[in-house]
Amino acid sequence: MAAVIRLATAHDAEGVQRIYAPIVQDTVISFELDPPSVAEIRQRIVDTLTHWPWLVCEHDGEVIGYAYAGKYRVRPAYQWSVDVSVYIHERIHRRGVGRGLYSALVRLLVLQGFYNAQAGITLPNAASVGLHEAMGFQAIGVYRKIGYKLGAWHDVGWWQLVLQPHTSPPVPVKDMATVRECAPWDDALAAGTALLRL
């Protein structure tokens, strides 16, 4: 079966959890301390999809990577900005999966009318920094010793991507149901899938 990038469903929770649990348990990439259960991941996917995209890359029936967007901050003036994250199965790095997922995600966020995407990276992480900068994200600052995990304090760097030219006043953000009905939705997923090298 060919690899494909598509919108996640609740049924992808087990595959997502298989990727994420060892990251939580064994690394400082995520600042969660305990791996969430499959049920918790399922609820996160469902909740996210009410407002923002959550994408998976599937290959031979297995989820091998995922990316999603979410609320940046709660104050209303931040509503045109999102946080983004991408996670790839450890055996699939450098195969275009991260670039494909982010390429599709960014296009979908533009369709919705978002203007800014932020990504936090626990430092050092040369691979993640390289991916984000290859996608056009620019470094904007570092929170020093902001999180404590696995016996040490860790810095988090922040990268920002301007998704589209800023207008004033900004165009209202469209909901997921609206953008899923337009042709560019499928084009965005296809553009990401075309970058896969699997």
N, C-alpha and C positions, 0 to 999 in steps of 0.2 A: 504494500500500500504506500502510495506517495505521501510525502510530508505535506502538511497543510497548517496554515494559521487560521484560526477561527475563534468566534466568540465562545467563551467558556459557558458551561452549564453546571448545575449542581452535581451532575454525575461525574464531573472531573475532579471532585474534591479528593478522592483517594490518590489519584495521580499527582495532584498538586502537593498533597501532604507528604508523599514519598520524596519529593524534591526538597521541600522546605524543612522537614523535621531534622535531618542531619545538619542543615545550615544553622538552625537554632541551637541544637545540642552541642555541636562541635566547633563552631566558629563565632566570631564577633561581627560577621556580616549583618546579622539581624540582632537587634537589642532585646528581642524576646528572650526569656530565660528558660521557659518550658515549651516544648513543641506542642502546638495546638492539635487537638484531635481532628479526625476526619469530619466529624459533625460540626466542629467550630469552623473549619475551612469551608465547608459547604455553606454555612450561614454567611460567612464573609463574602463568598462569591455572590450569593443571592442579594445581599445588602448592597454590594458595590454596583451590581448591574442595574439597580434602580436609577442610578444617576451617571455612572461612568463606565467605560469599557474595561472588561477583564478578558484578556486573550490567552489562548493556549496554543502551543505548537505541538501537533500530534504526528507521530511517525510510527507506522506499523501498529496502530492501535494504542500506542503508549504516549502519555503526556511527557514531553521531554523538556519543556520550558513554558514559562508563562510571564505575562506582564500585565500590569493594571494601573489605573489612575484612581485617585481618591481626593477627598477634600483636603485643601491646603490648610486653612484655618477656619474658625467658625464665624468670624465677623463678616457681615454682608459684603463689604468692599473687596474682600478676597475672592468672591465667587467666580471670577474669571481665571483663577489660577488653580493648578492641581499639583499634587505630589504624584510621582511616578516611580515604579519599581519593576525590576525584571530579575527573574531567577531561572537559571539553566541547570539541568542535570549535570553533575560533575563529569560524566564521561562524554559529554557532547560539546564541550567548550571549543571555540574557534571553528565552528561549522556554519556560521551565519545566523544562528538561531536568535541570539540577542539582537543583532541588527535587524533581522526580519520582524521580530515582535515589536521592537521600538518603532520601526518605520511604519508599520500598520497602525500602531497605537497613536502615534503623532498625527497621522492623517485623520483618524477618527476624532481626535480631540479638536482638530481644526474644524471639521464638519459640525461639531457641537457648538463651536464659537468660543472655545477657550483661547486665552492669549499667552499664558505662561505655564511652563512645566518646571517643577523643581525636583531634584533628586539628591538625597543624602547618601554619602558613601563613608563607611567606617574606614579610617586610614590606618596603615597603608593598604591599598588595594589597586595595584597597577592595572589589572585586567579590567576592572569596572571603570576606573578613570579613563582608560583608553577607549572603551566602548562608548561612554557618554560623550567624550570629546570628539570621537569620530562621527557621532550623530549630531554634532553641532552645539552641545551643551558647553557653557562657559563657566569656569570656576568663579564663584562669587564670595567665598569666605569659608572659614573653618571655626567650628565650635571646639574649643580646647578642653580635653578631658571631660567630656559631657556625659559619658556613659561608663559604668563599671560592670565588667563581665569577665568571667574566666580569670579572676584574680588580678585584673589590671584596669586602669583607666584608659579610655580610648577617645581619640579625636574623631569628629565627623566633619567631612568636607561637604560643601553644598555647591551644586552645579545647577545652572538655569538655562532653559531653552525658550527663546521667544518663538511662539508657534505661528504668529501672524502679525502684521503691522497693527499697532495699537490705534484704535479710533476713539473719538470722544464725541458723544457718549459711546460706550462700548455696546456692541450688538448683544442682545440677550442670549444667554446660553440655551441651546436646544436640548430637550430631553432625549434619552436613548431611543425611545419608541419612534420619535420623529425621524432621527437620522438613519435608523435601520431600514426605513422605507425608501431611501433614495439610492440611486445607482452608484454614486461615489463610495458608498459603504463597501460594496463588493469589490470595487476597484482598489480600495485601501487594503483589504485583506489579501487580494491577489498580488499587490505590489510587495507586501511583506513576504509572502510565500515565495516569490520569485528570487529572493535573496538567500534562501536556504541552500546549503551545500551538503545534502544528506544522501 
